[in-house]
C-alpha cells in the first residue's frame, strides 16, 4: 500500500514538473515574439518602449523556452530512473515498516468480550475479583444487563460477562435498594469466584436472607440495610437478629455485624472500615464516600476530591496532593487530613490583592466582589474565581492550566500568569 502511495506521489510530481515546463515554453514564446515585434517597430520609427527594453523581453522569452524544453527532457528521462531508485528504497524499508506496524498493533489493547463458560481459570489472576453491572447492546433493538469482570493482559483487555436474568435483576435491585433496573448499572461487588456466573450466584446467596426479609415487608428496609450480608441476620417472624431483635436503629454501622465467611472484601471496602476512617478526618473537614466501586475522599475545605480503589490505590485520573508524592496511597492521605491544620488567610483584608493587582498590570485584571476574588483578561475570556482565603471556587474547571491541575489556588495562578506574560494569555 505504501509502495503504491509512493509511486502515485512520484508520478504526480513528474506530471506537475512537466506542466510547469510546458507553461514556461508557452510564456517564453509569447515573450519572445512580443519582444521581437516591439524591436521591429522601434527600428521602423514607431517606438512603443525603449529599444533596450524590447531586447531584454526577447532574451527572457528565449531563455524561458530553453529552460522549458530542458525541464521536459528531465521529467521524461529522469523520472523513470528516479522512480526506480525511490521505489527500491520503499521496498527496502517496507520490511522495517512492517515490523513497526506489528509492534504498533501489539501496543494496542483491544477490548475482547468473552463468554464466561468458555473461560479458563488462571493462576496469575488476583485472589479477589471485582464484578460490575453493565448494559450490553447486541444491536440497537436488543439490550440486556450483564455482570462482568474486566481483566488486563500485556497486549489487550478482556471482559468476562454473564447475562442477568429477570429474577437476578430483581434480587440485585433489593440489595442495592434501587427500584429502576437501569440504576443498577455501575454497581459492584467483590468475590473470590473467578467466573461471573459463580460469583453472582454466591453474591445472591450471601444476601438471600436479607432479600427475603425485605420482600416479606415485615421490617422497615432502612433498619435492615446495615444487615445485608450479615450471617447473624434472622429476618423472620419480626425478629431481625438475636442481638438486635428490632434491627440497628442508630446511625452508622452495626458494631456486631459479622460478614458471611464467603464474602470477599478489599481492605477498604467494608462500610465499617470507611466509617472508622471518617472518624479520624471528619473533624478536619474531610470525608470518605463509597461511590460505584471506588472511594472518594472529599476535601470539603479546598473543594477537592481524591479517588481510590478499595485496595487504597490512588486512581490514575484522580487529583493528588503533590506534597505526598505521586504514588501515595489512601492511608498517607488519611494521615495528612487527620493532622492538617487549616490556617485561614484573608488575601483581601491583608492587602495582598492590591499587590497582586500591581504585579498583574498589563497582564490581567483582578477584582473583589464580596467574598470572591476574580481574575480575568476581558469580558469574553474565562474568569477565574477564588475565595478570600485563596482557595479556588472551581478547581476542576476546564480553564485551569494543566501545569496547575494539582496546585491551583490564588497564589499559584498569579505566579503562573507572571511567568507567562508573553503570548499565552490573549
C-alpha positions in Angstrom: 0.0 0.0 0.0 2.8 2.4 0.9 4.6 1.4 -2.4 1.5 2.4 -4.4 1.3 5.7 -2.5 4.9 6.5 -3.2 4.5 5.6 -6.8 1.5 7.9 -7.2 3.3 10.7 -5.5 6.3 10.4 -7.8 4.0 10.2 -10.9 2.1 13.3 -9.8 5.4 15.1 -9.1 6.7 14.4 -12.7 3.4 15.5 -14.1 3.5 18.7 -12.3 7.1 19.3 -13.3 6.1 18.7 -16.9 3.2 21.1 -16.7 5.4 23.8 -15.3 7.9 23.3 -18.2 5.1 23.5 -20.8 3.9 26.7 -19.2 7.4 28.1 -19.3 7.7 27.3 -23.0 4.3 28.9 -23.7 5.1 32.1 -21.8 8.6 32.2 -23.3 7.2 32.0 -26.8 4.8 34.9 -26.2 7.6 37.0 -24.6 10.0 36.3 -27.5 7.6 37.2 -30.3 6.4 40.3 -28.3 10.0 41.4 -27.8 10.9 40.9 -31.4 7.8 42.7 -32.6 8.4 45.7 -30.4 12.0 45.8 -31.6 10.9 45.8 -35.2 8.5 48.7 -34.6 11.3 50.6 -32.9 13.6 50.2 -35.9 10.8 51.2 -38.3 10.4 54.6 -36.5 7.4 53.6 -34.2 9.0 53.1 -30.8 6.5 51.9 -28.2 9.1 51.2 -25.5 12.8 51.7 -25.4 14.9 49.5 -27.8 16.9 48.1 -24.9 13.8 47.0 -23.1 12.4 45.2 -26.2 15.7 43.3 -26.5 15.5 42.2 -22.8 12.0 40.9 -23.3 13.1 38.9 -26.3 16.1 37.5 -24.4 13.9 36.5 -21.4 11.4 34.7 -23.6 14.2 32.8 -25.4 15.6 31.7 -22.0 12.2 30.5 -20.8 11.8 28.4 -23.9 15.2 26.8 -23.4 14.5 26.1 -19.7 11.1 24.7 -20.5 12.4 22.1 -23.1 15.2 21.2 -20.6 12.6 20.5 -17.9 10.5 18.3 -20.2 13.6 16.2 -21.0 14.5 15.7 -17.4 10.9 14.9 -16.5 10.6 12.2 -19.1 14.1 10.7 -18.8 14.9 11.3 -15.2 11.5 10.3 -13.8 11.9 6.6 -14.6 15.3 6.3 -13.0 14.3 8.4 -10.0 11.1 6.3 -9.7 13.0 3.0 -9.7 15.5 4.3 -7.2 12.8 5.7 -4.9 10.7 2.6 -5.1 13.6 0.4 -4.3 14.2 2.4 -1.2 10.5 1.9 -0.3 10.8 -1.8 -0.9 13.9 -1.9 1.3 12.2 0.0 4.1 8.9 -1.9 3.9 10.2 -4.8 6.0 11.2 -2.3 8.7 7.8 -0.6 8.4 6.0 -3.9 8.7 7.9 -4.8 11.9 7.0 -1.4 13.3 3.4 -2.0 12.3 3.4 -5.3 14.2 4.9 -3.5 17.2 2.2 -0.8 17.0 -0.6 -3.4 16.9 1.0 -5.2 19.8 0.9 -1.9 21.9 -2.8 -1.5 21.4 -5.2 -3.1 23.9 -8.4 -4.1 22.2 -11.5 -4.9 24.2 -12.4 -8.6 23.9 -15.8 -9.8 25.1 -15.6 -13.4 26.3 -18.4 -15.6 27.4 -17.8 -16.9 30.9 -18.5 -20.6 30.1 -15.5 -20.7 27.7 -13.0 -19.0 30.1 -10.3 -20.9 31.9 -9.0 -20.0 35.3 -5.6 -18.6 35.6 -3.1 -18.7 38.5 -2.0 -15.2 37.6 -5.4 -13.5 38.3 -5.8 -11.7 41.6 -7.5 -13.6 44.5 -10.3 -11.0 44.8 -12.3 -10.0 41.7 -14.5 -7.0 41.2 -17.8 -7.5 39.3 -19.8 -4.7 37.8 -23.3 -4.5 36.4 -23.3 -3.1 32.9 -25.6 -2.8 29.9 -24.7 -4.9 26.8 -26.1 -3.9 23.4 -26.2 -6.7 20.8 -27.8 -4.2 18.4 -29.9 -1.0 18.5 -33.0 -3.0 19.4 -31.6 -5.6 21.8 -30.1 -4.6 25.2 -29.6 -6.5 28.4 -27.9 -6.2 31.7 -24.8 -8.3 32.3 -22.5 -8.9 35.3 -18.9 -8.6 34.1 -15.3 -8.7 35.2 -12.5 -6.7 33.5 -9.0 -8.0 33.2 -6.0 -6.5 31.6 -3.2 -8.5 29.9 0.0 -7.0 28.4 -1.5 -6.5 25.0 -5.2 -6.5 25.4 -8.2 -6.0 27.8 -10.9 -8.6 28.0 -14.3 -8.9 29.7 -15.8 -12.0 31.2 -19.6 -11.5 31.3 -22.8 -13.3 32.2 -26.3 -12.1 31.1 -28.6 -11.3 34.0 -32.0 -13.0 34.2 -35.1 -11.2 35.4 -35.2 -12.7 38.9 -31.5 -11.9 39.4 -32.1 -8.3 38.4 -34.9 -8.2 40.9 -32.7 -9.6 43.7 -29.9 -7.1 42.9 -32.4 -4.3 43.0 -33.3 -5.3 46.5 -29.6 -5.5 47.6 -28.7 -2.1 46.2 -32.1 -0.5 47.2 -33.0 0.5 43.6 -36.4 0.4 42.0 -35.2 1.1 38.5 -33.1 -1.7 36.9 -31.2 0.9 34.9 -29.9 2.4 38.1 -28.1 -0.9 38.8 -25.6 -0.1 36.1 -22.3 0.6 37.7 -23.0 -1.2 40.9 -20.2 -3.5 42.0 -19.4 -6.4 44.4 -16.3 -8.4 45.2 -15.9 -12.2 45.1 -13.3 -14.9 45.3 -15.0 -16.6 42.4 -13.2 -16.1 39.1 -16.3 -16.6 36.9 -19.2 -14.2 36.8 -21.9 -16.9 36.9 -20.4 -18.4 40.1 -19.7 -15.0 41.7 -23.2 -13.8 41.1 -24.8 -16.9 42.4 -22.7 -16.7 45.6 -23.4 -13.0 46.0 -27.1 -13.5 45.8 -26.9 -16.5 48.2 -24.9 -14.5 50.7 -27.7 -11.8 50.7 -30.6 -14.3 50.4 -31.9 -13.8 54.0 -31.7 -10.0 53.5 -33.6 -10.3 50.2 -36.3 -12.5 51.7 -36.6 -10.2 54.8 -37.1 -7.1 52.6 -39.6 -8.8 50.3 -41.5 -10.1 53.3 -42.4 -6.5 54.3 -42.2 -7.4 57.9 -39.4 -4.9 58.5 -38.6 -1.4 57.6 -36.0 -1.6 55.0 -34.0 1.2 56.5 -33.4 -0.9 59.6 -32.2 -3.8 57.5 -29.7 -2.1 55.2 -26.8 -2.4 57.6 -27.7 -6.1 58.0 -27.1 -7.0 54.3 -24.6 -9.9 54.1 -24.5 -10.4 57.9 -24.6 -14.1 58.9 -26.4 -13.2 62.2 -29.5 -11.9 60.3 -32.6 -14.0 61.1 -35.1 -12.0 59.2 -38.3 -13.9 60.0 -41.2 -13.7 62.5 -40.4 -10.0 63.0 -37.0 -10.7 64.5 -34.0 -9.1 62.8 -31.4 -11.0 64.8 -30.7 -12.4 68.3 -28.5 -9.4 69.3 -30.8 -6.7 67.9 -34.3 -8.1 67.5 -35.6 -4.8 66.1 -32.6 -4.1 64.0 -29.8 -1.5 64.3 -31.7 1.8 64.6 -28.8 4.1 65.3 -26.7 5.9 62.7 -23.7 4.2 61.3 -22.7 0.5 61.0 -23.8 -2.1 63.5 -20.9 -3.0 65.8 -22.0 -6.6 65.9 -22.2 -7.2 62.2 -20.4 -10.4 61.1 -19.9 -10.9 57.4 -20.6 -14.2 55.8 -17.3 -16.1 55.5 -17.8 -16.4 51.7 -17.9 -12.6 51.4 -14.8 -11.2 49.8 -13.8 -7.7 50.8 -10.9 -5.5 49.8 -9.1 -3.7 52.6 -11.2 -0.6 52.4 -14.5 -2.0 51.1 -16.3 -2.6 54.3 -18.6 0.2 55.4 -17.3 -0.2 59.0 -13.7 0.4 57.9 -14.8 3.5 55.9 -16.7 4.7 59.0 -13.7 4.4 61.2 -11.5 6.3 58.7 -14.1 9.1 58.6 -13.9 9.4 62.4 -10.3 10.3 62.1 -10.6 13.0 59.4 -14.1 14.5 59.6 -13.1 17.0 62.2 -10.6 18.4 59.7 -13.2 19.0 57.0 -12.6 15.8 55.0 -14.8 12.7 54.4 -14.7 9.4 52.5 -17.6 8.1 50.5 -18.1 4.8 48.6 -19.2 5.5 45.0 -19.8 2.7 42.5 -16.8 0.6 43.3 -14.4 3.4 44.3 -13.6 5.6 47.3 -13.9 9.3 47.1 -12.0 11.3 49.7 -13.6 14.8 49.6 -11.6 17.7 51.0 -14.5 20.0 52.0 -12.2 22.9 52.8 -10.4 23.1 49.5 -13.3 21.7 47.5 -11.1 18.9 46.0 -11.7 15.2 45.7 -9.3 12.2 45.5 -10.3 8.8 44.1 -9.0 5.5 45.4 -9.7 1.9 44.7 -11.0 -0.3 47.5 -7.4 -1.5 47.8 -6.3 2.0 48.8 -4.5 2.8 45.5 -4.8 6.3 44.1 -6.5 6.1 40.7 -4.7 7.5 37.6 -7.4 10.1 36.8 -7.5 11.4 40.4 -6.5 14.7 41.8 -3.5 14.4 44.1 -1.5 16.2 46.8 1.9 16.9 45.4 3.4 17.1 48.9 2.6 13.5 49.5 4.2 12.3 46.2 2.7 10.9 43.1 2.4 7.3 44.4 0.9 8.0 47.9 -1.9 5.6 49.0 -5.0 6.1 50.9 -3.5 5.8 54.4 -1.0 8.5 53.6 -3.9 10.8 52.7 -5.8 9.8 55.9 -2.7 10.7 57.9 -2.4 14.1 56.1 -6.1 15.0 56.7 -6.0 13.7 60.2 -3.2 16.0 61.3 -3.5 19.0 58.9 -4.1 22.4 60.5 -6.1 24.8 58.4 -4.9 28.4 58.8 -7.3 30.8 57.1 -5.6 33.8 55.5 -7.6 36.7 54.1 -5.9 38.0 51.0 -8.3 41.0 50.7 -8.0 42.2 54.3 -4.2 41.8 54.3 -3.8 44.0 51.2 -2.2 41.2 49.2 -4.9 41.5 46.4 -3.7 45.1 45.8 -0.2 43.8 45.5 -1.4 41.2 43.0 -3.2 43.8 41.0 0.1 45.8 40.6 2.0 42.7 39.7 -0.6 41.7 37.1 -0.8 45.2 35.5 -0.8 44.8 31.7 -1.4 41.0 32.1 -4.8 40.6 33.7 -7.4 42.3 35.9 -8.2 41.4 39.5 -11.4 42.4 41.3 -13.0 41.7 44.6 -16.8 41.3 44.9 -17.9 40.4 48.4 -16.3 37.1 49.3 -15.0 36.4 45.8 -11.7 37.4 44.1 -11.9 37.3 40.3 -9.1 37.3 37.7 -9.9 37.9 34.0 -8.4 39.4 30.9 -11.5 40.8 29.2 -15.3 40.3 29.3 -15.0 37.4 26.7 -12.3 35.5 28.4 -12.8 32.8 31.1 -13.0 34.3 34.7 -11.0 32.5 37.4 -12.7 32.9 40.8 -11.3 32.3 44.3 -12.4 32.7 47.8 -10.9 35.4 50.0 -8.6 32.8 51.5 -7.2 31.9 48.1 -9.0 28.6 47.6 -10.4 28.1 44.1 -14.2 28.0 43.7 -13.9 25.8 40.6 -10.7 23.7 41.0 -11.8 21.3 38.1 -12.8 23.9 35.6 -11.6 23.1 32.0 -10.0 26.6 32.1 -7.5 25.6 34.7 -4.0 25.4 33.2 -2.6 21.9 33.0 0.5 23.0 34.8 -1.6 23.8 37.9 -4.0 20.9 37.9 -2.6 19.6 41.2 -1.8 23.0 42.7 -4.4 25.5 41.7 -5.1 28.5 44.0 -4.9 32.2 44.0 -1.2 32.5 44.7 -0.1 29.7 42.3 -2.3 31.2 39.5 -0.9 34.7 40.0 2.6 33.3 39.8 1.7 31.3 36.7 0.4 34.5 35.0 3.5 36.4 35.8 5.7 33.7 34.3 3.6 33.6 31.1 3.5 37.3 30.3 4.1 36.9 26.6 1.8 35.2 24.2 -0.1 32.8 26.4 -3.0 34.9 27.7 -4.5 36.6 24.6 
